[in-house]
Amino acid sequence: MTASTQIQLIRRPVGTPTEEDFATVTVDLPGLGPDEVRVRNEFVSVDPYMRGRMNESKSYIQPFGLNETMTGGAVGRVVESTSDVLPVGTAVLHGLGWRDLAQGPATQFTALPDTGLSLSVFLGAAGMTGLTAYAGLKRVAGLREGDVVFISGAAGAVGSMAGQLARKLGASRVIGSAGSAEKVSLLKEKYGYDEAFNYRDAPVRRQLRAATPDGIDVYFDNVGGDHLEAALDRLNTGGRAALCGAISQYNSTERSPGPDNMANLVTRSLKLEGFIVAQHQDLQPEFAGKMTGWLADGSVVFDETVVDGIGNAVGAFLDMMNGANTGKMLVRA
């Protein structure tokens, strides 16, 4: 038997999750069956959508089971194999995160190309994170040449990609919000934002109004709440919003009030559309081809916040939910 360290959900959180909602366990892995692989994970992803999976309520993805090892994106290398397709040493992407060793049928693992970059890039800039930003801007919001774009949560994993991709897709001006002065500086100095503000400094509605004298045409929403309300205040006639997430409300135990300016949808002919990246997987080949080139020539840059040790995965998740990360939050397994 080979032992694997894994993280399980043992109690459904009420409000903000705590360490006590999880357990670190040791699981003995059986020998491989036909056409199976064992993978040593190098990086495991922790993402905001996972908070929703900790609830029992129905969503677009199955909730985590109690006393079962959680799942999520991960990358690693095959260390044992009975598969002709995935020999030992193959780098793979898969959905068996929250553990140091993953094992299963070879069909559950996707071989990755050798790009010279860390495998972690396939969980972030060149993976689901980057595709989320690309699909939200290009297809959902229908970004057009010359559009002014506002992105909330702009220093996070998706937001840091969305700002750069908006420019690649023709935006004339990009504005972002973040939660610290350091992150605001990063947005303007590294990610190419024209303007950015710290949402903790003053009401978002007031700051966005000052930053967008001519309004905005596209809003990419990672936050919800007061950010969505502020965007509705500034969207020009025919404006579009791609609703990717609402992290400000994920731990709320009380009903969140809606924006007070929803009538703007009618008076300005606005379009708000929620989406999940799984609905836009057909864009992956197009996106991967473009992003690989942009990463190679340095015209798209990315940050990662890496926490060492699968035993620290819960802490990394909680920190990410509190905005402690810059760019993609990862656990080095």
N, C-alpha and C positions, 0 to 999 in steps of 0.2 A: 504494500500500500504506500502511496505517496500522499503526504499531508498538504492541504491547501488552507491558507488563512482567508476567511471570508467574512463579509459584513451582512448581518441580517437585521431586518426590521422586527422588533419584538413588541412594539406598542404604537398605535396610531397617534401621531402628535395632535395635541389640541393647541392651536395657536402656533407659536414659534417652537420648532423641534428642539430637543435637548439630547445630550449624549445618552441619557437614560432610555431613550426610545429605540436604541440600537444595541446590538451585541456583536462582539468579535468572536468568531468560533473557528474551530479547526475541523476540517472535513477530510476524511480519508477518501482518496480517489481510487476507483477500481482500475484494473488494467484496461488497456485499449481494446475495443472491439474492432471488427473489420471497418476499414475506411473511416477511421477516427483519428483525431489529433489531440495532443496536449500542448498547450501554449503557455509560455511564461509571459505574463503581461508586463510590459514596460511602462505603459501609461494608462491610467483609468480616468475617465471623464466624470466630473460632477457638474450637474446642470440644473438651472431653475425649474425645468419641467418636472424634475424628479420629486419636488415637493408635492405636486398634485397627485403623484402616484402613491404617496404615503397616506392619502385619504381613501376611504372605502367607496366613496361616491363614484358614479360612472363618469368616464371622460373619454377622450379619443384614444386612450391607451389603457390597458389593464392595470389596476392598482397592484402594488407590491403585496405579496402574500405575507402574513405574519409568520415569523419563525422560519422564513425562507430567505435564501441568499438573494440580495437585490441584483438587478441587472442594469446595464447601461453600456455606453460606448467604451471600447478599449482597443489598444493595439499591443502587439507583442510578437514573439517569434516562436515557431514550432520547435519544441524540444523532444517530442516523441511523435511518431506517425506510423499509421498503417495505411496511409493514403498515397496513391501514386501521383496525385495532383498537388499535394502540399507536403513535400519532403521536409525533413529536419532542416532548420535554418531559415525557412520561408517567413518573411514578415507578413503579418495578417491584421486585418481590421475585423472586429466582431462585436457582439452585443452582450458578452458575458463579463461585464465589469464588476467592481466591488469585490474582487478576489485577486490573489497573486497568481494562481494557476487556473486556467480555463480548459475545459475538456468537453469534447462532443463530436458529432458527425462533421466531417470535413466540409459539408455543404453549408454549415453555419459560419464559416470563416472565409474571408475574401483576401486573396493575395494582393499585396501592395507593390507598386513599382519602386525601383531604387532611384530616388531623387537627389540623394546626397544630403537631404534635410533630415532632422530628427523625425522619427515615426510619429511624434506627437502632433505634427502639422496636419495629419489626417483626422485628428479629432477636433481641430480648430480651423485655421485659415483655409485649408484645402479639403475640409470635411464638412460635417453637418452644419457647423457654425457658419462657415463662409457661404455655403449654399443657402442657408436661411436668409442671410442678408441679401444675396443676389436675387433669389426668387421673390422676396418681399418687395424689393425695389423695382425690379424689372417687370415682373408679371402682375403682382398684386396691386402695387401702386401705379404701375404704368409710367415710370419715370421718363420724362421727355427732355430733350435738349433744352437747356436754359432754366430748368426748374430750380426753385429755392427749396432746400430740404432741411427739415428739423428731425434730429434723432435723439431720443431719450435713452438714458443708460449708455451713453456714447463711449465710455471707457471700458465697458464690459466686453465679453467675448464676441457677441454678435454686433454690438454697437461700434466697436473699433473697426470691424470689417465694413459695416454699412456705410460709415463716413467715407472711406476710401473708395468703395465700389460706387457710391453715388457719383463721385467725381468721374470715375471711369465711364459711367453710363451717361454723362453729359450734364450733370448738375452745375449750375452757375455759381451757387453759393450753398455752403453746408454749415449748419449750426448744430451744436450738441450740448447736452447737459450731463453733468457728472457730480459726484458727491464730495469733492475736495479740491482745494486750490492746486494741489499737485497734479491731479487728474485733468483739470482744466488746462493747465500748461501743457500737459502731454498731448491733449487733443489738438491744440493749435501748433505745437512745435514738431510733433512726430507724425500725427495722423492727418494733417492737412486741413483741419477744420478752419473755416474763416472766422468763426466766432464761437465761443463756448462760455458757459456760466456754471457756477456752483449752486445747485438747487437748494442748498442749505442756507444760502446767504440772504434770501428774500423770497417772497412768493413767486412761484414759477411763472404765473400768468404775467406778473409785472416785468420780470426779467426777460421773458420771451418777447413781450411787446417792444421792449427797448432794443432788443437784438435784431428785430425783423421789421424795420420801418415800412417795407413794402409787402409785408405778409409772407406766407409760405405757400408752396404748391403741393408739397408732399410731406407727410409725417410718418416716420417709422417708429412705432411704439413698442418699447420694451418694458414700460413702467406702469401705464394706466394712471388712474387717479387724477391728481392735480396736473400731471403732464398732459394727459389727454384733454382735459378741460382747457388748458392753456393753448394747446394746438387748435382746438375748435375755435378759439377766439381769433387765431391768426391765419387760418386757412383761407386762401383766396377763393373766389368763385370757381367752381370746377375742381377744387382741391381733392386730393386722395390721401387716405391714411391706411397703411398696412399695419394691422394689429398683431404683433408677434408675441407679446407677453404682457403681464400685468403684475410684476414682481412686488409692487408696493402693496398688493392685496393678498398675496399668497398665504400669509400667516394670520390674516385677520379673523377674529372670532365674532365680529359684529358685521352687520350688513353695511357695505360701503355705499355711501351716497353717490348718485350719478352726477355727471356734469350738469351745471345749471344752464348751459347754452346749447342744448341739443337742437333747438329750433334753427340753428345755423345750418344744419344739414339740409333743411328745406330752402331757406332764403338764399343760400350760396350754392345750392346743387352739389353738395359734398358727397363723397363716397367713402365709407368706412368698411373695411373688409378684414375679418380675422382669418388667419391661416396657420397651418402647421406644415413643416418642411416635407413631411412624408407625402403630401399631396402633390409635390412638385419634383419628384425624383427624376422625371423625364428630362429635367434641365441639367442633371449631373454631368453628362459627357461634355456638353457645351461649357458649363462652368469650370470643370476640371481642366479642360484644355486652356481656357483663358487664365485661370488662376495660377496654374503651373508656370506659365510664361511670366506673369506679373511678379510672382515670388522669386523666380530666377533672375529677373532683371532688377529686382529691388524696388519696383514702382509700387508694390504693396508690401507693407511691413506688418509685423504682428508681435504681440507680447504674450507671455505665458507666466502665470503664477503657479509654481510647482511646489507641492508639499511631498516630502519623502515618507514612504512607508504606508502600506495598505492599512495598517492599524490606525493611521491618522486620517483616513478618508472621511470619517464623520465630521471631524473638526474642519477639514477643508470644505466640506459641503456647507456647514454652518457659517463659516467665514465668507464663502461666496454669496450666500443669501444676505449677508450683512454688508456686502459691497467691498470686502477687503481685497478683492482681486483686481489686478489690472490685466485686461485681455482674458484669455482662456484660463480657467482654474483646472489644474490637473493634479493627479496623485501619481507619483513615481512609485510603481508597485515593487 
